[in-house]
Amino acid sequence: MDNNPYGIAALWQQGDPVIKGVAIILLAMSVLSWYVMLVRTVGLLRLRRVANSTQNFWHARSLGEGLQIISSGRQQNPFHKLVEDGQTALDHHVNHHEDLHGKLPLADWLTTSLRGSIDEGSERLQKGLSILASVGSTAPFIGLFGTVWGIYHALVGIGVSGQASIDKVAGPVGEALIMTAFGLAVAIPAVLGYNGLQRQNKLILGRLNRFAHQLHAFYLTGSPIARNNSKNVTPFSKREAK
């Protein structure tokens, strides 16, 4: 395999700086896209566990206990931040009637604050996805550029030597076409990863919106919205929410 005159090693040895540069760029794009996919996948798995724990949040007997239930290590997550932002908005509205927002209805002020927190969480969930989208859309064309450049030099070499037999054409042209395969090998995982992460982000955002809906009702009334007539739920006291 190491002595294969038509292999990748031969392509690297015979390639000019442009071909080598294209190969390095594709390798860097592949490493970066896989890094983003692994990091985002680990983060989404953690957030799924947090989302599943939001039901237990309503069984807590204090706000601090509830925050511990939906915390994931020392890192904040959008569910944790949603509770904190809602409580902060409630306290600020109650204690600052002289401000302009103090003249707004509490329901509207809470809706705005919770929506802002959800938007910030959505922005964090989208972090890195633009890299996957860029890699998925550009890698095939970068590989194609390497192919065109390689074929051009192969044809120039054949024209100079004056030999156009199969053994003279197959090697250089085949090696140039490898660049197209490299581009596809980089782009396909990036596109699949982007679509998969987007789908999981939508699921997380759906859970976050439902949790925000319950929090909105809780901060206004002191009890969360009942779901599926669930029983044995111990909501926070209205006094503690304030």
C-alpha positions in Angstrom: 0.0 0.0 0.0 2.8 2.4 0.8 4.4 1.9 -2.7 1.1 2.3 -4.5 1.9 4.8 -7.3 -1.8 5.9 -7.4 -2.4 6.3 -3.7 -2.8 9.2 -1.4 0.9 9.2 -0.5 1.8 9.5 -4.2 -0.7 12.4 -4.5 0.9 14.2 -1.6 4.4 13.7 -2.9 3.6 14.7 -6.5 1.2 17.5 -5.6 2.2 21.1 -5.9 1.7 23.7 -3.0 -1.8 24.4 -4.2 -2.9 20.8 -4.0 -1.2 20.4 -0.6 -2.8 23.6 0.6 -6.3 22.4 -0.4 -5.7 19.1 1.4 -4.6 20.9 4.5 -7.7 23.2 4.4 -10.0 20.2 4.0 -8.3 18.4 6.9 -8.6 21.4 9.1 -12.3 21.8 8.2 -12.9 18.2 9.0 -11.3 18.3 12.4 -13.2 21.5 13.2 -16.5 20.2 12.2 -16.1 16.9 14.1 -15.0 18.9 17.2 -18.1 21.1 16.9 -20.4 18.0 16.5 -18.9 16.2 19.5 -19.0 19.2 21.8 -22.5 20.2 20.8 -23.7 16.5 21.1 -22.4 16.3 24.6 -24.0 19.6 25.5 -27.4 18.5 24.1 -27.3 15.2 26.0 -26.7 17.2 29.2 -29.6 19.5 28.4 -31.9 16.6 27.6 -31.3 15.3 31.1 -32.0 18.8 32.5 -35.2 19.0 30.5 -36.3 15.7 31.8 -35.7 16.9 35.4 -38.1 19.9 35.0 -41.0 17.8 36.2 -39.1 17.2 39.5 -38.5 21.0 39.7 -42.2 21.4 40.7 -41.8 18.9 43.5 -39.2 21.1 45.2 -40.0 22.9 48.4 -37.9 25.9 47.8 -36.6 27.9 44.9 -33.0 27.0 45.8 -33.9 23.3 45.9 -35.6 23.6 42.5 -32.6 25.3 41.0 -30.3 22.5 42.2 -32.6 19.9 40.6 -32.3 21.5 37.1 -28.6 22.4 37.5 -26.0 20.5 35.6 -22.7 20.7 37.5 -21.4 24.3 37.7 -22.4 25.2 34.2 -25.6 27.2 33.7 -28.2 25.9 31.3 -31.1 27.7 29.7 -33.6 26.1 32.1 -31.6 27.2 35.1 -31.2 30.7 33.7 -34.9 30.9 32.8 -35.9 30.5 36.5 -33.3 33.0 37.6 -34.3 35.6 35.0 -37.9 35.2 35.8 -37.3 35.6 39.5 -35.1 38.6 38.9 -37.7 40.2 36.7 -40.4 39.6 39.3 -38.4 41.1 42.2 -37.3 44.1 40.1 -40.9 44.9 39.0 -42.2 44.7 42.6 -39.4 46.8 44.1 -39.0 49.5 41.4 -42.5 50.9 40.8 -40.9 54.3 39.9 -39.2 52.9 36.8 -41.0 52.9 33.4 -41.3 49.2 33.4 -43.0 49.4 36.8 -46.0 50.9 35.1 -46.3 47.9 32.8 -48.6 45.0 33.8 -46.6 42.3 35.6 -47.8 39.7 33.1 -46.4 41.6 30.2 -43.1 42.4 32.0 -42.6 38.7 32.9 -43.5 37.6 29.3 -40.8 40.0 27.9 -38.2 38.9 30.4 -38.8 35.2 29.9 -38.9 35.6 26.1 -35.5 37.4 26.3 -34.1 34.6 28.3 -35.4 32.0 25.8 -33.8 34.0 22.9 -30.5 34.0 24.7 -30.7 30.3 25.2 -31.5 29.8 21.6 -28.5 31.8 20.6 -26.3 29.6 22.7 -27.8 26.5 21.3 -27.0 27.7 17.8 -23.3 28.3 18.6 -21.1 26.4 16.2 -23.8 25.4 13.8 -22.7 28.1 11.4 -19.4 26.4 11.1 -21.0 23.1 10.1 -23.2 24.9 7.6 -20.2 26.6 6.1 -18.2 23.4 5.9 -21.0 21.5 4.4 -21.6 24.0 1.7 -18.0 24.9 0.8 -16.0 21.7 1.2 -17.2 20.0 -2.0 -16.2 23.1 -4.0 -12.8 23.3 -2.3 -12.2 19.7 -3.2 -13.5 20.3 -6.7 -11.0 23.2 -7.0 -8.2 20.8 -6.0 -9.4 18.3 -8.6 -9.5 20.9 -11.4 -6.1 22.2 -10.5 -4.6 18.7 -10.4 -6.1 17.7 -13.7 -4.8 20.9 -15.3 -1.3 20.1 -14.1 -1.7 16.5 -15.2 -2.7 17.5 -18.7 0.2 20.0 -18.9 2.6 17.3 -17.9 1.1 14.9 -20.5 1.3 17.6 -23.2 5.0 18.3 -22.3 6.0 14.7 -22.3 3.9 13.9 -25.5 2.7 10.6 -24.0 -1.1 10.1 -23.6 -1.3 6.4 -22.9 -3.6 5.0 -20.2 -0.8 4.4 -17.7 0.3 8.0 -18.1 -3.2 9.5 -17.8 -4.8 7.3 -15.1 -2.3 8.1 -12.4 -2.3 12.0 -12.4 -6.0 12.3 -13.2 -7.0 9.7 -10.6 -4.9 11.4 -8.0 -6.5 14.7 -8.8 -10.0 13.2 -8.5 -9.2 12.1 -4.9 -9.5 15.7 -3.9 -13.2 15.6 -4.9 -13.6 12.5 -2.6 -11.9 14.4 0.2 -14.3 17.3 -0.2 -17.3 15.0 -0.1 -15.9 13.1 2.9 -15.6 16.4 4.8 -19.0 17.9 3.7 -21.3 14.9 4.2 -20.7 14.5 8.0 -21.0 18.2 8.5 -24.3 18.4 6.7 -25.7 15.4 8.6 -24.4 16.7 11.9 -25.9 20.1 11.2 -29.4 18.7 10.5 -29.2 16.4 13.5 -28.2 19.2 15.9 -30.8 21.5 14.5 -33.5 18.9 15.2 -32.3 18.4 18.8 -32.1 22.1 19.3 -35.8 22.4 18.3 -36.8 19.8 20.8 -34.9 21.5 23.6 -36.4 24.9 22.6 -39.9 23.3 22.7 -39.3 22.0 26.2 -37.9 25.4 27.2 -41.0 27.2 25.9 -43.3 24.9 27.8 -41.3 25.3 31.0 -41.4 29.1 30.5 -45.2 28.9 30.1 -45.4 27.2 33.5 -43.0 29.6 35.1 -45.0 32.5 33.8 -48.1 31.1 35.5 -46.2 30.3 38.7 -44.8 33.8 39.1 -48.2 35.3 38.6 -50.3 32.9 40.6 -47.9 31.0 42.9 -48.6 27.7 41.3 -47.6 26.1 38.0 -50.0 25.1 35.2 -51.2 21.5 35.8 -50.2 19.1 33.1 -52.2 15.9 32.4 -54.0 16.3 35.7 -50.8 15.3 37.6 -51.1 15.0 41.3 -48.8 15.1 44.3 -47.1 18.2 42.9 -45.9 20.5 45.7 -45.7 24.0 44.1 -43.7 26.8 45.6 -45.6 29.1 47.9 -46.6 32.4 46.5 -44.8 34.1 49.3 -41.5 32.3 48.5 -41.8 33.3 44.8 -41.6 36.9 45.8 
